[in-house]
């Protein structure tokens, strides 16, 4: 008498969504991201901190999942990202990676190096990056410009893809004087532009631009031919967009930032909201500079 074997994804606590047919899914890689940029296709990115939401976002078509240190506020209830530890980042990166493996997901995983895990030296940055890469990340992200360029070069030379982050850098928000738009005056714009080019020259292949004026972000995107800009509050002219998933689902704990749209308001499900986000970014309907940028 034959017995039916339960699906491996079925558990007493819920079932992760199935992957779409493999022939229809192209694994995201650095060459794939370069191809998208060359073809003028916008790159979509969302934060993810656990297995299930990672699987849902992957099934909805998001190319890049950012295991952001924003989990400090979203998951841990902290007032900033400064208190997030490397061990916490390792745990959440492993969770996201496992979720994608469970559903044969193909998204590109980027993990934040948290505050204090890379500022001391290039060697410290390498040790910290290795922890996250071994946890399942495909790329690491670090904040800041100027002093970070040699760190980026050191990591890239050792086979670690790097995403840089300029503009509003939450780990140093106290030094910036709060959550303010960066690069508004000419001097600040010149410095930001110089840092962006230094990071590209050092080997960074992605660059998050957060709360940077739309005009400046668009100009940088045109200039940085080998480094793909990902905007958050930086207008529609970047190569891609990123949002904190909880923000775009309308379930954040604080004030909704200007650059966020609640995609859940008109969707019937979380997956539907994420699919709507992907379509809006791909079609150039989000963000709207007059509403979501400076």
GIGIKA-V772140 format. One line per field, one symbol per residue. phi: phi as a letter, one per 40 degrees, with the letter a starting at -180 (. if undefined). psi: psi as a letter, one per 30 degrees, with the letter a starting at -180 (. if undefined). burial: + if it has 16 or more other C-alpha atoms within 10 Angstrom, else -. A space follows every 10 residues. Layout:
# GIGIKA-V772140
phi: ???
psi: ???
burial: ???
This chain:
# GIGIKA-V772140
phi: .cbcccdccc bcbhbccccc dddcbbdcac dccccccccg cccbabcaba cccccccccc hccbbbcccd ddccbbgcca ccccbccccc dcccccccdc cdbfcbcccb bcccdgcacc accccccccc dcccchccab bbbhbgccdc cdcccccbgb cbbcabgcbd cbccccghcb cbgccccccc cccccccccc cchcbbacbb fbddcccccc cccccbbccb cagbgcccca bbbcdccccg bccbcccdcb bcccdbbcac cccccccdcc cccgcacbdc bbbb
psi: kkkkklkffk lfglkkklll keffkjkkle eeeeeeeefg kkkkkllkfl eeeeeeeeff gkekkjilgf feeeefglfl fefkleeeee eeeeeeeeee eeghlglkkk kkjlkffffe leeeeeeeee eeefffkfkl kllllcffee eeeeeefggj kkkljlbjjf fgeeffgail kkgeleeeee eeeeeeeeee ffgkfljkjk hkkeeeeeee eeeifgjjkj kjgglfglfl lklkeeeffg glfakklegk kjffeglfle eeeeeeeeee eefgfkljef egl.
burial: ---------- -----++-+- -------++- --++-++--- ++++++++++ ++++++++++ ++++++++++ ++++-----+ ++++++--++ -+++++++++ -+++++++++ +++++++++- -+--++-+++ +++-++++++ +++++--+++ ++++++---+ ++++++++++ ++-------- ++++----+- -++-++++++ ++++++++++ ++++++++-+ +--+--++++ ++++++++++ +++++++++- --------++ ++++-----+ +++++++++- ++---++-+- -+++
